[in-house]
Amino acid sequence: MIRHAHKINDFSEPTKKENKALHLEKRKCARVSIGVPISLVSVDSKDRPLDQNKGIVKNVSQTGLKIEAENDVSSEKLKLAFVDLNKRIAQITGKVVFSRETPSGTYKIGVQFQGISRISTGLFRNW
């Protein structure tokens, strides 16, 4: 007697969990969750500082990072700085790709790397 296999799921249809569609990851690079304090400075087109902010890096990838900050940013261009455990300073230039206020009043800010020093790249690899 031959039994036919039942089709379970061909993964071509979006699946749902608790009436919410699952999010399909579209990023090129994997993200790593971290919790590192960071300083943010919004700058104008001539790199003049507009305002300063501080936050926590929530995750990082080879192309960018997500920050939870106290205040919103005031420009699309940021200068970021942080200090690692060996007291080395890393500085990064980034482009804001999104900024959303959370229910708690903080801001989730997505940043795409625009300029990153060799030292900073090494620090990120250690995370």
C-alpha positions in Angstrom: 0.0 0.0 0.0 1.4 3.4 -1.0 0.8 6.3 1.3 1.1 9.9 0.0 3.0 12.4 2.0 1.0 15.4 3.1 2.4 18.8 2.1 3.4 20.5 5.3 4.6 23.9 4.1 6.6 25.0 1.1 7.6 28.3 2.8 6.4 30.3 -0.2 3.5 31.7 1.8 4.0 34.1 4.8 3.2 32.3 8.0 1.3 33.9 10.9 1.8 33.7 14.6 -0.8 35.1 16.9 -2.5 36.9 14.0 0.7 38.7 13.1 2.7 38.1 9.9 6.2 37.0 10.6 8.9 39.5 9.6 11.2 38.3 6.8 14.8 39.6 7.4 16.0 41.6 4.4 19.3 42.8 5.7 22.6 41.8 4.0 24.5 41.3 7.2 23.7 39.6 10.5 23.2 41.8 13.6 24.8 41.2 16.9 23.0 42.3 20.1 25.1 44.5 22.4 24.6 47.2 25.0 27.4 49.7 24.6 27.0 53.4 25.6 27.6 55.8 22.7 27.7 59.6 22.2 25.9 61.0 19.1 26.3 64.4 17.6 24.0 65.6 14.8 26.0 67.6 12.3 25.1 69.8 9.3 26.4 69.5 5.7 29.7 71.2 6.8 30.1 68.8 9.8 29.3 71.6 12.3 27.6 70.2 15.4 23.9 70.9 15.8 23.2 69.0 19.1 24.5 66.3 21.3 22.8 63.1 22.5 23.6 59.9 24.2 22.3 56.4 24.0 22.9 52.7 24.0 23.9 50.6 20.9 21.3 47.8 20.8 22.7 45.9 17.9 25.4 46.2 15.3 26.3 44.7 11.9 28.9 45.3 9.3 26.9 48.1 7.7 25.2 49.9 10.6 23.8 49.9 14.1 20.6 50.5 16.0 20.7 52.9 19.0 18.2 53.7 21.7 18.8 57.3 22.6 17.3 59.8 25.0 16.4 62.4 22.4 15.6 62.4 18.6 18.3 63.5 16.2 18.1 66.8 14.3 19.9 65.9 11.1 20.5 62.9 8.8 24.2 62.9 9.4 25.7 61.8 12.7 29.1 61.6 14.3 29.2 58.7 16.8 31.9 58.0 19.5 32.3 55.4 22.1 35.1 54.0 24.3 35.9 50.3 24.5 37.1 48.4 27.6 40.7 49.1 26.7 39.9 52.9 26.7 40.3 53.2 22.9 38.0 55.8 21.3 36.1 54.8 18.2 34.6 57.4 15.9 32.1 56.8 13.2 30.2 58.9 10.7 26.8 57.7 9.9 23.5 58.4 8.0 20.2 58.2 9.9 18.0 55.7 8.1 15.1 55.8 10.6 14.2 57.4 13.9 11.1 56.3 15.9 9.9 57.4 19.3 9.1 54.5 21.6 6.2 54.3 24.1 8.7 55.0 26.9 9.8 58.3 25.3 13.2 57.2 24.0 14.1 57.0 20.3 15.2 54.0 18.3 17.6 55.3 15.7 18.9 53.2 12.7 22.3 54.4 11.5 24.1 53.3 8.3 27.9 53.6 8.4 29.4 56.2 6.1 32.9 56.5 7.5 34.6 54.2 9.9 38.2 54.2 11.0 40.4 51.1 10.9 40.6 51.1 14.7 36.8 51.3 15.0 36.4 48.4 12.5 38.6 46.3 14.7 36.6 47.2 17.8 33.4 46.1 16.1 34.9 42.8 15.1 35.7 42.2 18.8 32.0 42.5 19.7 
